[in-house]
């Protein structure tokens, strides 16, 4: 987004915009401050400071760190487009929460670009205004979580689960899960955000509680709703080993002091013109590998469901093997996009697609698999390739997905028992 496309609402924001004006227009700092304040609706910087610091809400904000999150969107059905920007206030600067490289490696955050410590953009384009707002809300909540807990996102599934009996390696009912790491203690915990019932319980709550008791883990649900779509029915659960994991009491206490996450229903962001964000130039520099297969093929819901079932089965025993996990994660995200694009006009079909490619059978951590199990997973991935080839024409987008499957298959074949 260009430097003058947002209207600052805090002194910190005005100062940040002033720096941008100073660089882009080569003007003195005092003049840049007045120009930024004028852009925010004030006569000059002194007027802005007097007005904002007289507001008790703004007083609480000063000394904290606002971050603007921007997501472009384009609705092909209505032919409308725009950009949504949400500002979240953190208690620490972004680079003290986590190195940018680690931040971008978190599950679900690979598509975000941090231009600076107070501006983050979504590189890809959302397909609706509501979807753009939802994505901004999810990132805002994740930043709140990181600032409050000082934890880093991780891919250390095997380190999260110490050596357990084979039957205890599966955590029932995992959904939208991710491991997190404490830099100080070098310990781990797992965040799980499943959909819950009216009582706030997951569908496998009894099995999860029994697993935790038998395996030496604890599972706690904070009062703070969580990061992934809490307004849509999910809740956050913290899972940690009672002896070697991160103690949960301090994490729960920190989270429960946070304000409720902003949701689409409580949206207080700013709507702006489309393609103003930095993400535009990044999109132009990327190869077009997220397009539909020549916009010709269309796979039925039943075929999507079968593929999702096969991929979940493979993931249940291989999620810690990086090549398999990363390739299948990319594949699932792409197929999820295709399925929604193909069937979003059908209300019944859209309801069936909800989290179709993100359901899990549980997480099993093992350093090896018997040859028969590995061959079974190879056969499952070959079935996925056959289903894709049946319903989509031979084209570059499809070939890219086939290469992901080939890489996962090769990794399974060379996996020593």
N, C-alpha and C positions, 0 to 999 in steps of 0.2 A: 504494500500500500504506500502511496506517495506520502511525503511528510506532512502535507496539509489536508489529507483526506479524512483525518480523525479530529474530533473536537475534544481537546483535553478537558478533564473534569477535576484535576488535582494540581497542586503546585508542582509535584514531581513530574506529572505529565506535561505541564507547560514548559518546564525546564528542559525536558527531553526533546520536545518539539523545537525549542529555541536552538538547541545544539544542531538540529537538522537544518534549520534556516540559516544558521551561521555558516555551516559548511557549504550549503548549496548556493547561497547568495553572496557569500564573502562580505558579510556585514559585521559590525561590532557586536559584542555579546549583549550589551544593554539594549541595542536596537532589536536584536533577535528576540530578547525576552519580551519586549513590548509587542512585537509582531505576533509572537505566539500567544500572548495574553489576549490580543485583539481577535485572533482566530478563535479563541475560546469564549468570546463574547464579552470581554472586558475592555475598558478604555486603555489600560496599560498594565504593566506587570505589578506596579504598586497597588493599583485598584484590585487586581486579581488576588493578590496576597491578602489584602485587608478583608475582602469579601469571603474568601475561602477559609481563612484561618479563624474567622468569626463563627463559622459553622461547626458545631460540636462533632458532627459526623466527619467532616473533613479534618478536624484536629486529630481524630483517631487514625486517619489514614496517613497523615504526614509522618515520615520516618519509616514507613513501610514501603513496599515495592510493588507498584501496579504493573501488570503485564497484559498487553493487548493481544488477543487471540483472534485471528481473522480467517474466515473460510468463505471462499467464493462458491456460488451455486448457480445452476442453470437447469430450469425445468423445461424439458423438451415438450411436455404435454401442453402447457399453458404458454410456452414461448416467453416466459418471464425469466429474468436473471438479476443477480445482485451479489452483494457481499455482506456477511454478517460479522460484526466485531464485538467481542465480549472482553471486558476488563476485569481481571481478578487481582485482588490485593493480597500479597504474600508478606510474611514476616521476615523474609531474608531474600537477598538477590539470587537470581537463578544460578549463577556460577558457584555460589556457596552451597546450594542444595545438591547439585550434581554436575559433574563435567558434562558439557553439551554432548559429547560423543556417547556417554553412558545414557544420557536422557533420551537421545534419539534411538538407542538400541532397545528400548523397552517395548514389550509386546503392545501393538496397536499404535505406536508413536513413530514408526519408521517414516511416515509420510508428512511429518512436520518439519518446518525449517525455522530455526531461531536466527533472525537477522541480527538481534542484539539482545541485551539482557531484559528488555521490556517489550519486545515485539516478536511474536511467533506466528507463522503462516502455515496453513494447510496447502500442500503442493497440489494435490489433486482437487477436482471440482465435485462438490456435492450435487446430487440430482434434484434436490428440492430445498426451499428455504428452511423448512423445519429440520431437515437432515443436517443442514449446515449449522444450525443453532445447537442441535443435539451433539454434534462432534465438538463444537467449541465448549459446551458445558462439560463433556467428559474430560477434555484436556484440563479445563480449569480445576475440576475436582482432583485430578491426578497431581497437579502441581500443588494443591493444598495438602494432599496426603504427603508428598515428598518434603514439603517445608515443615510440616508438623512432626514427622517421624524421623527425618534425616536419613531415610533408607534409600538405597539405590535399586533400580530394576536390575534383574539378573536373569541368566539362563541356567543357573546352577541347580537343576532339578535333582541330580544325583547327590549333590551336597546337602540339599534340603532334607532328603530322606537318608538317614544312616542305614547301615546294614540291618535289614529286617528279614523275618521269615518270608518265604515266597508268597504265602497267602496274605500277608499284611502289607504288601507293596502296592495294592490298589486302594486308592482313596475313593469311596463311593460318591457319585453325584457331582464330580467336579465340573464347573462351568465358568468360563471367562476367568481362568486362573492365571497367576503369574508369581514367580518367586522373587523375593526381595532380600537385600543384603545390607547388613550393618557394617560400615567401614571400620568402626572402632572395635567392636567385639569379634568381627569376622564370623558372625552367625547369620542364619537364614530363617525366614518364615515364608509361608505361602499365603497369598491372597486368593480367595475364591469368592466369586460374585454370582451365585445362581439365582434363578427366579424363585420366589418364595410364595407361600400361600397367605391367606388372610391373617394367620397367626404369626407370620414372619419366619416360618420354618421351611427349610428346603424339602424337596420331595423325598430325599433319602436321609432325613435327619436321624432316624433311629439307627440306621446302618452306619452313618458317619460317627455317631456318638460311641457305638460299640467298637468301631475301628480304632478311634482315638484311645479308648480305654485299654484295648488289647495291645496297642502299638506304642504306648508311652507318649502320646501327643495330647495337646489340648486344643479345643476349637472354641473360639469366643466370637460373639457377634456384638460389635460396638453399637452404641446409639447412633453414631454418625452413619448415614445410609450407605455411602460408598462412592465409587468412581464410575462404574459402568451402568448407565441407565437406571439410577435409583428411582427416578420418576416413573419408569416403565415397569416396575415390579421386581427389581433385583435388590439384594442386600449383600453387604460385605461381611465375610467371615475371615477371621485370622486363624491360621493353623501353624502350630510350632511344636517342636520336640521339647518335652518338659525338662530335659537335662542338657541338650546340646543346642537347642534353638534359641531364638530371641525371646526373652521374657515378654509376655503379652500385656501385663498390667500397665506398664509405662506407655506402651503404644496405644492401648485403649484410652487411657487418660488423656493423652495428647489429642487423639482423634475426636473425643467427645467434647473438647473445648472449641472445635472448629464450628463455624457457622454452617448451616445446611447448604449443601451444594446447590448452585443455580441450575434450574431445569428449564426445559422449553416452556413450561407453564408459568414460571416465574422470571422469564427472560427480561433482562434490563439492559441488553446490549444496544448497539447502533447498527442500523441498516444503511448500506452505502452502495455506490455504483459497482458493477461487475468489473472484474479484471483490473482492479486497482492494486492488488496485493503483489508482493514480491514473488508469490507463488506463480504468477503468470510467466515470468521470465524463466523460472525453473521448469515449468511445464513445457515451454517451447524448446528447452534444451534437452528434454528427455525424449527417448524414443517412444513411439506410440505402441507400447506393448500391452495396454490395458483396453484396447478397443474390442468390440464384439467380433466374432469370426465372420468377417465380411458382411455382417448384418443380414445373413441369410439363414444360418442354422438356428434352431430353437429346440431345446431339449425339454421333454415333458417333466412335470413335477416328480413323477414316479422314478424317472431316471436320475434326477438330481438327488432324490432321497436315497436311492441305492448307492450312488457314489459316496454320499455323506456317510452312510453306514459302513462302507468298506474302508474309507479313510479313517474314521473314528476307531475302527477295530485295529488298524495298523498303528495308529497313534497310541493306543492304550498300552503297548509294550515297547514302543520305540521312541517315546517323546524326548528322552535324554540323549538320543543319538543325533548329533547336531545336523548332519547333512539331511537325514530323513525328515527330522522335525522342521527345519527351515524351509525345505522345498515343498513339503506338504502344507505348511502354513501359508506360503505364497499362493499355492494352487487353490486352497480352500477360499482364500480371500477373493481370488479372481472368479472362481465359480459362483461364489456368493453374489458378486456383482452381476454376473451374467444372468443368474437365476432371477434376481430382482428385476433386471431390465426386461427380461423376456416375459415375466408374469405379473408385473406390478399393476396392470390394468384390471386384473381379476382379484376382487377382494378376498374370495375364498382361497385362491392360490397364495396370495400375499400372506395370509395368516399361517399357512402351512410352511412358508419359507422362513418364518421368524426363528432365527438362531439355528437354522437347519444345518449349516456347515460348522457350527461352533459347539454342538453337543458333544460330550465326551463320555467314554465308557469308564473312566477312572485312569489313574496314573500309576504305571508300574515302572519301577526303577531297577534295572539289572544290568550288569556289565556285559552279559552275553545271553544269547538265546540258542536253544537247541536248533539243529539244522531243519527239523520238520517245521518248527514255528516260523523260522525265517523264510522257508520256502512257501509257507501258507501266506505270509504277508506279500511276498513277491507275486504270487498268483492273484492276490487281491488287487494289487496295483496294475497288473496286466489286464484284469477285468475292467478297471477304471479306464484304461487306455482304449479298450474295445468299445465301451459305452460312448466315450467322447467321439471316437472315430465314426460311430454309427450315426450320431445326431448332428455333427458339425462338419462343414466342408473343409477340405484341406486348405489351410491358409496360415499366414504367419502367426496370428494370435494363438491358434490351436497348436501349432508346432512348438511354440514357446512352452505351453503347458505340458506337452509330451516330453520335452527335454527335462522339465522338472521331475516328472515321473521316472524318466530313465536314470536320472542322477540318484533318486531315492532307491530305485531297484538295484543299481550298482553298489550302493553303500550297504544294502542288506546282503547282497551276495558275497561281499568280501569281509563281512563281519565274522570274526573268528568266534567259534563256540567255546 
